[in-house]
């Protein structure tokens, strides 16, 4: 039997990760000989764990919280989208043994929104909640879709304003505090904060979403997040979590590693069936 190429995801905590199942399904679908595991790796042990993984023949790594910024600093080379986000979720060993860092989160989100859910981002009014690392990774891809308006809202207004100023070269973008959203409405609201991880809801006004608007939480779980529930309660046409984005960014990483692009719909359908909840109303 041919030896399987080794891949993994590092993070802390990691037990909840669906990535091993996703990549197993990709491998079966594309007939690729590989194994993909999840390993608990803390920030303190990140560098030694990555060095050991590649020294033992590992071919590629995914890095999730809280390791993405450390992966960006660790990589010998980085792509443009990784540099923009200052975070890396995919490490790829090169022929000369240097490590390339990439960030597939942004393209994963755009594919899920525009392909899987047939949403037109051009000329739409978009609000992103949060101004941290998760937000950085999606800003440039969203701005490349030429929305009519893009607003960042954050508990600390200055952080949102600073981030907006940094990315204004890619398109019109404004930063503000949550209180400054009063009187505004948006076609798409994306939650890029960590509030859903604690099942907490942000202080949002009831009329923030336009009739027939869309809510999208970058977080995901086996039950609807607090933000997904908020979207349903406020009559969103669709109120989605980040499971589709997770699968799409994984497919991009798989392509970078294997030069084969898997079909994502069967995998998304399988994962949704396993958790059995509906996010469209």
C-alpha positions in Angstrom: 0.0 0.0 0.0 1.3 3.4 -0.9 2.2 5.7 2.0 -0.4 8.4 2.6 0.6 12.1 2.6 0.1 13.7 6.0 -1.9 16.8 6.7 -3.3 18.3 9.9 -5.1 21.1 11.6 -3.5 22.7 14.7 -5.5 24.8 17.2 -6.7 25.2 20.7 -9.3 24.1 21.4 -9.6 21.6 18.5 -11.9 18.7 19.6 -14.9 20.4 17.9 -13.1 20.7 14.5 -14.9 19.4 11.5 -11.8 19.7 9.3 -10.7 16.1 9.5 -14.2 14.9 8.3 -14.2 17.5 5.5 -10.8 16.5 4.2 -11.6 12.8 4.5 -14.6 13.4 2.3 -12.5 15.5 -0.2 -9.9 12.7 -0.3 -12.5 10.0 -1.0 -14.2 12.1 -3.6 -11.0 12.9 -5.5 -9.3 9.5 -4.8 -6.3 11.2 -3.1 -4.1 9.1 -0.8 -3.8 11.3 2.3 -4.6 11.4 6.0 -5.7 14.5 7.9 -5.7 14.8 11.7 -6.5 17.4 14.3 -4.0 18.2 17.0 -4.3 20.3 20.1 -1.5 22.9 19.8 -1.2 26.0 22.1 0.4 29.2 21.1 3.4 28.4 23.3 4.1 25.2 21.5 3.2 26.3 18.0 6.6 26.8 16.5 8.1 23.5 17.8 5.0 21.6 16.8 5.1 23.0 13.2 8.8 22.3 12.8 8.4 18.7 14.1 5.4 18.1 11.8 7.2 19.1 8.6 10.4 17.4 9.7 8.6 14.1 10.0 7.3 14.4 6.4 4.1 16.5 6.8 2.9 18.1 3.6 0.6 20.8 4.7 -1.1 22.3 7.8 -4.2 24.3 8.6 -4.0 26.7 11.5 -7.0 27.9 13.4 -7.5 29.9 16.6 -5.4 31.1 18.3 -2.6 30.3 15.8 -3.3 32.2 12.6 -1.1 35.3 13.4 1.7 33.0 14.6 1.5 31.1 11.3 1.8 34.3 9.4 5.0 35.2 11.3 6.3 31.7 10.9 6.0 31.3 7.1 9.0 31.8 5.0 6.9 33.1 2.2 3.3 34.6 2.2 0.7 35.3 -0.5 -0.8 38.7 -1.0 -4.0 37.7 0.7 -2.1 36.4 3.7 -0.2 39.7 4.0 -3.4 41.7 3.8 -5.0 39.7 6.6 -1.8 39.4 8.6 -3.0 35.9 9.3 -2.3 32.4 7.8 -4.7 29.4 8.0 -2.8 27.3 5.4 0.8 26.3 5.4 2.3 24.5 2.3 5.8 23.0 2.1 7.6 24.0 -1.2 10.0 21.9 -3.3 12.9 23.8 -1.6 11.5 23.0 1.8 10.5 26.6 2.5 7.0 27.1 4.0 4.4 29.1 2.1 1.6 30.7 4.1 -1.8 31.5 2.6 -5.2 32.7 3.9 -8.2 31.0 2.3 -10.9 32.4 4.6 -11.8 35.4 2.4 -12.3 33.4 -0.8 -14.1 30.7 1.2 -16.6 33.3 2.4 -17.1 34.9 -1.0 -17.7 31.5 -2.7 -20.2 30.5 0.0 -22.1 33.7 -0.4 -22.1 34.2 -4.1 -22.0 30.6 -5.4 -23.7 28.5 -2.8 -26.3 31.1 -1.8 -26.5 33.1 -5.1 -26.1 36.5 -3.4 -25.1 39.5 -5.4 -22.6 41.6 -3.3 -22.2 44.3 -6.0 -24.1 47.4 -5.1 -25.3 45.9 -1.8 -25.0 47.6 1.6 -22.9 45.5 3.8 -22.2 45.7 7.5 -19.4 43.8 9.2 -19.5 43.4 13.0 -16.1 43.4 14.6 -12.6 44.6 13.6 -10.3 41.8 14.6 -8.4 39.2 12.8 -11.5 37.4 11.3 -12.6 40.7 9.8 -9.1 41.5 8.3 -9.2 38.2 6.3 -12.5 39.0 4.5 -12.3 42.8 3.8 -10.3 42.9 0.6 -12.3 40.1 -1.1 -15.6 41.8 -0.2 -14.3 45.2 -1.4 -13.3 43.5 -4.7 -17.0 42.7 -5.2 -17.8 46.5 -5.4 -20.5 46.8 -2.8 -22.5 50.1 -2.7 -21.5 50.5 1.0 -19.3 48.7 3.5 -19.3 49.6 7.1 -17.3 48.1 10.0 -18.8 48.4 13.5 -16.9 47.6 16.6 -17.3 48.1 20.3 -14.1 50.2 20.2 -14.9 52.7 17.4 -11.3 53.7 16.9 -10.3 50.2 16.1 -12.9 50.0 13.3 -11.9 53.4 12.0 -8.2 52.5 11.9 -9.0 49.3 10.0 -11.2 51.1 7.6 -8.4 53.6 6.9 -6.0 50.8 6.2 -8.3 49.1 3.7 -9.7 52.2 2.0 -7.3 51.7 -0.9 -9.4 48.7 -2.0 -12.7 50.6 -2.0 -15.1 52.8 0.0 -15.2 51.6 3.6 -16.2 53.3 6.9 -15.6 52.4 10.5 -17.9 53.2 13.5 -19.1 52.1 16.9 -22.3 50.1 17.4 -24.2 53.2 18.6 -23.4 55.0 15.3 -25.5 52.5 13.4 -28.7 54.0 14.5 -30.9 54.9 11.5 -28.9 52.8 9.0 -30.0 49.6 7.3 -28.0 46.9 5.5 -28.7 44.2 2.9 -26.1 41.9 4.4 -24.8 41.8 8.0 -21.8 39.6 8.7 -20.8 38.8 12.3 -17.0 38.6 12.5 -16.9 38.9 16.3 -16.3 36.1 18.8 -19.6 36.7 20.6 -21.2 33.6 19.1 -18.5 31.4 20.6 -20.0 32.4 24.0 -23.6 32.4 22.7 -23.8 36.1 23.3 -25.6 38.6 21.2 -24.4 42.1 20.2 -26.3 45.3 21.0 -28.0 45.7 17.6 -31.0 47.8 16.7 -34.1 46.0 15.6 -34.4 47.7 12.2 -30.7 47.2 11.2 -31.5 44.6 8.5 -33.4 45.6 5.4 -36.6 43.6 4.6 -35.4 40.5 2.8 -31.8 41.0 4.0 -29.2 38.3 4.9 -27.4 37.5 8.1 -24.2 35.6 8.1 -22.2 34.4 11.1 -18.5 33.5 10.5 -18.9 31.1 13.5 -20.7 27.8 13.2 -21.9 25.1 15.5 -24.2 22.1 15.8 -27.0 24.5 16.9 -27.8 27.9 15.5 -25.6 30.7 16.9 -27.0 33.7 18.8 -26.5 35.8 15.7 -28.2 33.3 13.4 -31.2 33.2 15.8 -31.2 37.1 15.8 -31.4 37.0 12.0 -34.4 34.6 12.0 -36.1 36.7 14.7 -35.7 39.8 12.5 -37.1 38.2 9.4 -33.9 37.6 7.4 -34.5 36.0 4.1 -31.5 33.7 5.0 -29.7 33.6 8.3 -26.6 31.5 7.9 -23.6 30.4 9.9 -20.1 29.8 8.7 -20.2 26.1 7.9 -20.3 26.7 4.2 -17.3 29.1 4.5 -15.5 26.4 6.5 -15.9 23.9 3.7 -15.1 26.4 0.9 -11.9 27.6 2.6 -10.9 23.9 3.2 -11.5 23.2 -0.5 -9.1 26.0 -1.4 -6.5 24.6 0.9 -7.0 21.2 -0.5 -6.4 22.6 -4.0 -3.3 24.4 -2.9 -1.9 21.1 -1.5 -3.1 18.6 -4.1 -3.8 20.6 -7.3 -7.2 19.0 -7.3 -10.4 21.0 -6.6 -13.0 19.0 -4.8 -16.8 19.5 -5.1 -18.0 21.2 -2.0 -21.8 20.9 -2.2 -21.9 17.1 -1.3 -19.7 17.9 1.7 -21.8 20.8 2.9 -24.9 18.8 2.5 -23.5 15.9 4.5 -22.4 18.2 7.4 -25.7 20.0 7.4 -27.6 16.7 7.5 -25.5 15.6 10.4 -26.5 18.6 12.5 -30.0 18.8 11.2 -31.0 22.4 11.5 -32.5 24.8 9.0 -31.2 28.4 8.7 -33.5 29.7 5.9 -36.9 31.1 6.6 
